[in-house]
Structure formats: C-alpha cells, structure tokens
Amino acid sequence: MKLITWNIQWGRGVDGRVDLERIVNDARRLADFDVLCLQEVADGFDELGGNDARDQFAEVARLLPGFTPVRGIATDIPGPDGRRKRFGNMVLSRFPVLQTFSHLLPWPADPGVKSMQRMALEASLQTPLGPIRVTTTHLEYYSAAQRRAQIERLRELQREAVAQSRNGPVADPDSGPFCVPPRAAPGILTGDFNCRPDSPEQARLVENIDKATPAYADAWQVRHPGETHAPTVGLYDKVQWPGESFTFDCIFVTADLVPRVRDVRVDSTSAASDHQPVLLELG
C-alpha cells in the first residue's frame, strides 16, 4: 500500500501558477500511489493567489479516474450568485471505501488571533492488508490553543474508532442508515499539523491513550530512527517561508501498523506547492 499526503496550497506552485494536473503528475512521479491525501483544496475561492472559482474537488476527481474521491469540507460560506465557497481536505483511494466521516475539529475562541474552521477527514478502506482507517487533517496555524484542542480531539477520535471497530459491522440491508460497514481499527493519520516534529503538540499526539487503544507513532521515526525529519516546507518558496526549511507535514501510524512500515520519504524536487509531498509505503 502506497499513500501520499500533500498540502497543495490550492495547486499554486512556487511560480504562482495554479495547476492541479501538475500536482497529480508530481504525485505520480513520486509513486504509483493507492491513496492520495490532500489539504488546502478550494472551490469558489477566486481571491486566493493565482486561483479562479473552479471546483477543485471535482477537478482532482476527474484527473484520477479509477479512484474514489472523498471530500472533506472545513469552510463553507456564501459566495456570489448563491454559490457556496468551500475549502478543505480530500482523500482519493483506488481501494474500496467502506465508510467516511467528516469531523469538524474544535475551534475555541482565541480573541485577536486569525484562524479558520479545521476538520479531519476519515475514510475506512478495504486494502490488501485488511481494513485500514485513513485520516487526513490540517491543523490551525496561528492559534496554538486551537491547535492543542484539535490534537486532543484527534486522540479522542482514535479512542472512539478503535472502540467502535470492536462492535463489528451491521450487515442487514433492511437496517437502512443503521446498516454500518466496519470502522477499521488500524489507522494512518496524515496531514499538515502546523507544528514541528519536536514540538510539544506532536509529543502529545503520540502519547499513550489507554490500555485498550493503540497509540500513534511517527512513521518517519519508525523508518528512520533518530534522524531529523526531512523538511517539507520552505524548500523553494522563500517569499512565504524565508529562512531554513522545516517540517509541518507528517504521517502517523497506529501501533498495530508499525511493523508494516516499509518506507517514508519526502519528495524534495517538486515545486508545485509551498509544501512537499510525503510518501508512506506499507507492506
């Protein structure tokens, strides 16, 4: 199983050009991926640099025939002529998608600090390795208090998902919406966490939860123990990110998937966004 996560900055490259086909091509150059997790996908936001009002969720789906697209909307506000303006995350999977959840993350008031609603998009996938739950997210950048609350919610969602996975599916089709596919216990958590791997926030994310719930582990440290995570931000865009490049984009796996981690690497060549894509291979 090959998974790529990428904050695509609505497809805007370092050259200022928005090009979603370039995003898909660069991801394919990194790997023949089975799952693609994207952050900062836009629909109707023509005020974003270089962008127009196109529905990027639909465009990315068209560029990946054979993949099931799952949209995760964090921001949904009025636009011109009654059209909605939406911003969020996306998961595209060539594996069957069993069940999805769009979790709005906490947004506690933080007066005077710019922020936006954030969400975590979860999809349980039927993979050759068995059911695996993939969650992609994009945490708050400006407010540390909100980011800490969002990390606590991600830990709660891990506990909830593992507990529900023990219930088993409800297969009776006559149950209507109560006919529930399995919620996978093994999980992958990806995205732009807007905090560095050595931050207290990420240390909290991988802390033990309880005896019944496998904790998250940093997949980079599983594959490259003791090595500093390869940078994912500011390699090429020195206007937004002056100074040394660093890491915000990470992949975590639950303890039951740790033995399956075969590779984790960052593509340091793409300039199709201000972030770099990160690849996880499980076997």
Residue pairs with C-beta under 8 A, 6 or more apart in sequence:
1 34
1 35
1 95
1 127
1 128
1 129
1 132
1 281
1 282
1 283
2 31
2 32
2 33
2 34
2 35
2 279
2 280
2 281
2 282
3 33
3 34
3 35
3 36
3 37
3 134
3 188
3 190
3 251
3 279
3 280
3 281
3 282
4 27
4 30
4 31
4 33
4 35
4 36
4 37
4 277
4 278
4 279
4 280
5 37
5 38
5 39
5 136
5 190
5 191
5 249
5 251
5 277
5 278
5 280
6 23
6 27
6 36
6 37
6 38
6 39
6 249
6 273
6 275
6 276
6 277
6 278
7 38
7 39
7 40
7 138
7 191
7 192
7 248
7 249
7 273
7 274
7 275
8 20
8 23
8 38
8 39
8 40
8 41
8 272
8 273
8 275
9 40
9 273
9 274
9 275
10 18
10 40
10 41
10 42
10 45
10 48
10 51
10 56
11 18
11 19
11 20
11 22
11 23
11 51
11 56
11 272
11 273
12 18
12 48
12 49
12 50
12 51
12 273
12 274
13 19
13 22
13 271
13 272
13 273
14 236
14 237
14 271
14 274
15 271
16 49
16 50
17 50
18 50
18 51
18 52
19 272
20 56
20 59
20 60
20 63
21 63
22 272
23 38
23 60
23 272
23 273
24 60
24 63
24 64
26 267
26 270
26 272
26 277
27 33
27 36
27 277
29 267
29 270
30 267
30 270
30 277
30 279
31 279
31 281
33 279
34 93
34 94
34 95
34 127
35 91
35 92
35 93
35 94
35 95
35 125
35 134
36 64
36 67
36 90
36 91
36 92
36 93
37 89
37 90
37 91
37 134
37 136
37 190
37 191
38 60
38 89
38 90
38 91
38 92
38 136
39 89
39 136
39 137
39 138
39 191
39 192
40 87
40 138
40 192
41 56
41 57
41 60
41 71
41 87
41 88
41 89
41 90
42 48
42 51
42 56
42 86
42 87
43 53
43 54
43 55
43 56
43 57
43 58
43 84
43 85
43 86
43 87
44 53
44 55
44 79
44 83
44 84
44 85
44 86
45 51
45 53
45 85
45 87
46 52
46 53
53 79
53 83
57 69
57 71
57 86
57 90
60 69
60 90
60 92
61 67
61 69
61 92
64 92
66 94
67 92
67 93
67 94
68 92
68 93
68 94
68 96
68 97
69 90
69 91
69 92
70 90
70 91
70 92
70 93
70 97
70 100
70 121
70 123
71 88
71 90
71 121
72 88
72 89
72 90
72 91
72 102
72 119
72 120
72 121
72 136
73 86
73 87
73 88
73 102
73 119
74 87
74 88
74 89
74 104
74 116
74 117
74 118
74 119
74 138
75 85
75 86
75 87
75 88
75 116
75 117
76 84
76 85
76 86
77 84
77 85
78 84
78 85
79 85
87 116
88 119
88 121
89 119
89 120
89 121
89 136
89 137
89 138
89 191
90 121
90 136
91 100
91 121
91 123
91 134
91 136
93 123
93 125
93 134
95 125
95 126
95 127
95 128
96 125
96 126
97 123
97 124
97 125
97 126
98 123
98 124
98 125
98 126
98 131
98 181
98 182
98 184
99 123
99 124
99 180
99 181
99 182
99 183
100 121
100 122
100 123
100 124
101 121
101 122
101 123
102 119
102 121
102 122
103 119
103 120
103 121
103 122
103 153
103 157
104 117
104 118
104 119
105 117
105 118
105 119
105 120
105 137
105 139
105 149
105 150
105 153
105 154
106 146
106 149
106 150
106 152
106 153
107 115
107 117
107 118
107 140
107 146
108 145
108 146
108 149
110 143
110 145
110 146
113 142
113 143
113 146
114 142
115 140
115 142
115 143
115 146
116 140
118 137
118 138
118 139
118 140
118 146
118 150
119 137
119 138
120 135
120 136
120 137
120 153
120 154
120 157
120 191
121 135
121 136
121 137
122 133
122 134
122 135
122 157
122 161
123 133
123 134
123 135
124 131
124 132
124 133
124 134
124 181
124 182
124 183
124 184
125 131
125 132
125 133
125 134
125 184
129 260
129 282
129 283
130 184
130 186
131 182
131 184
131 185
131 186
132 184
132 186
132 187
132 188
132 257
132 282
133 161
133 183
133 184
133 185
133 186
133 187
133 188
134 187
134 188
134 190
135 154
135 157
135 187
135 188
135 189
135 190
135 191
136 189
136 190
136 191
137 150
137 154
137 189
137 190
137 191
137 192
137 193
138 191
138 192
138 194
139 147
139 150
139 151
139 191
139 192
139 193
139 194
139 195
140 146
140 147
140 150
140 194
141 147
141 194
144 201
147 193
147 194
147 195
147 201
148 201
148 204
151 201
151 204
151 205
152 204
154 189
154 205
155 204
155 205
155 207
155 209
158 187
158 189
158 209
158 213
158 214
158 215
158 216
158 254
159 209
159 210
159 213
161 183
161 184
161 185
161 187
162 185
162 212
162 213
162 214
163 212
163 213
164 183
165 182
165 183
165 184
165 185
166 185
168 182
169 180
169 181
169 182
170 178
170 179
170 180
171 179
172 179
173 179
185 214
185 254
185 256
186 214
186 253
186 254
186 256
186 257
187 216
187 253
187 254
187 257
188 251
188 252
188 253
188 254
188 257
188 280
189 216
189 251
189 252
189 253
190 250
190 251
190 252
190 278
190 280
191 249
191 250
192 248
192 249
192 275
193 201
193 202
193 205
193 248
193 249
193 250
194 248
195 201
195 202
195 248
196 202
196 246
196 247
196 248
197 218
197 220
197 228
197 229
197 247
197 250
202 218
202 250
205 216
205 252
206 215
206 216
206 217
206 218
206 252
207 215
208 215
209 215
214 254
214 255
214 256
215 254
215 255
216 252
216 253
216 254
216 255
217 252
217 253
217 254
217 255
217 258
218 229
218 250
218 251
218 252
219 250
219 251
219 252
219 253
219 261
219 264
219 280
220 227
220 229
220 230
220 250
220 251
220 264
221 227
222 253
222 258
222 261
222 264
223 261
223 262
223 263
223 264
224 264
229 247
229 250
229 266
230 247
230 265
230 266
230 268
231 244
231 245
231 246
231 247
231 266
231 268
231 276
232 245
232 246
232 247
232 248
232 249
232 266
232 275
232 276
232 278
233 241
233 245
233 246
233 247
233 248
233 249
233 274
233 275
233 276
234 240
234 241
234 242
234 243
234 244
234 245
234 246
234 274
235 245
235 268
235 271
235 276
236 271
236 274
237 271
237 274
240 274
241 274
248 275
249 266
249 275
249 276
249 278
250 278
251 264
251 278
251 280
253 260
253 261
253 280
253 282
257 282
260 282
260 283
261 280
261 281
261 282
262 281
262 282
262 283
263 279
263 280
263 281
264 278
264 279
264 280
264 281
265 278
265 279
266 276
266 277
266 278
266 279
267 276
267 277
267 278
267 279
268 276
270 276
270 277
